[in-house]
């Protein structure tokens, strides 16, 4: 239990500091965090343990979550795992996008982290980053990550 709490606190501290001192970098960090979480972590889990979402949901502290897990996720836990992966990939790409996509992605990321709190007590450590994600929504993101990389490359070519 200590590992997930410490990693959640480290994640939240990183997001809090980055959001205030380097909001652009924080946005990229969060975007890649969601993409890696979906494409690497959860995809690996669904291959190794196809019913991980169901098993995880059945350990929830709230009965409402266990009922949802049993009635909805239990019907097809692999499909729900795939949908979870697609959700995380979509949120990550939205955050790395521009304008309203970023705002929408940050809002979805925040809601997702809050929704996960009742699953396990240690999730609260991860959710400490939510105010910082909401703070990032104030930014004006006129450029996507692709635009920023393209500009940097073109600038390097002219030097």
C-alpha positions as CSV (number, residue, x, y, z in Angstrom):
1,X,0.0,0.0,0.0
2,X,2.9,2.4,0.7
3,X,4.2,2.2,-2.9
4,X,0.9,3.4,-4.5
5,X,0.6,6.2,-1.9
6,X,4.2,7.4,-2.4
7,X,4.0,7.2,-6.2
8,X,0.7,9.1,-6.1
9,X,2.2,11.8,-3.8
10,X,5.2,12.1,-6.1
11,X,3.0,12.4,-9.1
12,X,0.8,15.0,-7.5
13,X,3.8,17.0,-6.2
14,X,5.3,16.9,-9.7
15,X,2.0,18.1,-11.3
16,X,1.5,20.9,-8.7
17,X,5.1,22.2,-9.1
18,X,5.0,22.0,-12.9
19,X,1.6,23.6,-13.2
20,X,2.8,26.7,-11.4
21,X,6.3,27.0,-12.8
22,X,6.1,25.3,-16.2
23,X,2.4,25.0,-17.2
24,X,3.3,24.1,-20.8
25,X,5.6,21.3,-19.7
26,X,2.9,20.1,-17.2
27,X,0.4,19.9,-19.9
28,X,2.7,17.7,-22.0
29,X,3.6,15.6,-18.9
30,X,-0.1,14.9,-18.2
31,X,-0.9,14.2,-21.8
32,X,1.9,11.6,-22.0
33,X,1.0,10.2,-18.6
34,X,-2.5,9.4,-19.9
35,X,-1.2,8.0,-23.2
36,X,1.3,5.8,-21.5
37,X,-1.2,4.7,-18.9
38,X,-3.5,3.5,-21.6
39,X,-1.1,2.3,-24.3
40,X,1.4,0.7,-22.0
41,X,0.1,0.0,-18.5
42,X,-3.5,-0.9,-19.1
43,X,-2.8,-2.6,-22.4
44,X,-0.2,-4.8,-20.8
45,X,-2.6,-5.5,-17.9
46,X,-5.4,-6.5,-20.3
47,X,-3.1,-8.9,-22.1
48,X,-1.7,-10.5,-18.9
49,X,-4.8,-10.3,-16.7
50,X,-7.8,-9.8,-18.9
51,X,-10.2,-9.4,-16.0
52,X,-8.1,-6.8,-14.1
53,X,-10.7,-4.1,-14.3
54,X,-13.4,-6.4,-12.9
55,X,-11.1,-7.6,-10.1
56,X,-10.1,-4.1,-9.3
57,X,-13.6,-2.8,-9.2
58,X,-14.8,-5.6,-6.9
59,X,-12.3,-4.3,-4.3
60,X,-13.9,-0.9,-4.2
61,X,-14.7,0.6,-0.8
62,X,-18.2,1.8,-1.9
63,X,-20.9,-0.7,-2.5
64,X,-22.2,1.5,-5.4
65,X,-18.9,0.9,-7.2
66,X,-19.0,-2.9,-6.5
67,X,-22.5,-3.1,-7.8
68,X,-21.6,-1.1,-11.0
69,X,-18.6,-3.4,-11.5
70,X,-20.7,-6.6,-11.1
71,X,-23.6,-5.4,-13.3
72,X,-21.9,-3.4,-16.0
73,X,-18.2,-4.3,-16.1
74,X,-18.9,-8.0,-15.3
75,X,-20.9,-8.4,-18.5
76,X,-17.8,-8.0,-20.6
77,X,-14.7,-6.9,-18.5
78,X,-12.4,-7.1,-21.5
79,X,-14.5,-4.7,-23.5
80,X,-14.6,-2.4,-20.5
81,X,-10.8,-2.6,-20.3
82,X,-10.5,-1.7,-24.0
83,X,-12.9,1.2,-23.5
84,X,-10.7,2.4,-20.6
85,X,-7.6,2.2,-22.7
86,X,-9.4,4.2,-25.5
87,X,-10.6,6.8,-23.0
88,X,-7.1,7.3,-21.6
89,X,-5.6,7.6,-25.1
90,X,-8.3,10.1,-26.1
91,X,-7.8,12.2,-23.0
92,X,-4.0,12.2,-23.5
93,X,-4.4,13.3,-27.1
94,X,-6.9,16.0,-26.2
95,X,-4.5,17.4,-23.6
96,X,-1.7,17.5,-26.2
97,X,-4.0,19.2,-28.7
98,X,-5.0,22.8,-28.8
99,X,-7.6,25.3,-27.6
100,X,-10.8,23.7,-26.3
101,X,-9.5,20.2,-26.8
102,X,-6.9,20.9,-24.0
103,X,-9.5,22.3,-21.7
104,X,-11.8,19.3,-22.3
105,X,-9.0,16.8,-21.8
106,X,-7.9,18.4,-18.5
107,X,-11.5,18.4,-17.3
108,X,-12.0,14.7,-18.2
109,X,-8.6,13.9,-16.6
110,X,-9.7,15.7,-13.4
111,X,-13.1,14.0,-13.3
112,X,-11.5,10.6,-14.0
113,X,-9.1,11.0,-11.0
114,X,-11.9,12.1,-8.7
115,X,-14.1,9.2,-9.8
116,X,-11.3,6.7,-9.0
117,X,-10.9,7.9,-5.3
118,X,-13.6,5.5,-3.9
119,X,-11.9,2.5,-5.5
120,X,-8.9,2.5,-3.2
121,X,-7.9,4.8,-0.4
122,X,-4.5,5.5,-2.0
123,X,-6.2,7.1,-5.0
124,X,-6.6,10.2,-2.9
125,X,-2.8,10.8,-3.2
126,X,-3.1,10.8,-7.0
127,X,-6.2,13.1,-6.8
128,X,-4.3,15.8,-5.0
129,X,-3.1,16.9,-8.5
130,X,-6.7,17.7,-9.6
131,X,-6.7,21.4,-8.5
132,X,-3.5,21.9,-10.5
133,X,-5.2,20.3,-13.6
134,X,-8.1,22.7,-13.1
135,X,-5.6,25.6,-12.8
136,X,-4.1,24.6,-16.1
137,X,-7.5,25.0,-17.8
138,X,-7.0,28.7,-17.5
139,X,-4.2,28.6,-20.1
140,X,-4.5,29.7,-23.7
141,X,-3.3,26.7,-25.7
142,X,-3.1,27.9,-29.2
143,X,-0.6,25.3,-30.3
144,X,-0.7,21.6,-30.1
145,X,2.4,19.5,-29.2
146,X,2.8,18.7,-32.9
147,X,2.8,22.5,-33.7
148,X,5.4,23.1,-31.0
149,X,7.7,20.3,-32.3
150,X,7.3,21.5,-35.9
151,X,8.2,25.1,-34.9
152,X,11.2,23.9,-32.9
153,X,12.4,21.9,-35.9
154,X,11.9,24.7,-38.4
155,X,13.8,27.0,-36.0
156,X,16.6,24.6,-35.7
157,X,16.9,24.3,-39.5
158,X,17.2,28.1,-39.9
159,X,20.0,28.4,-37.3
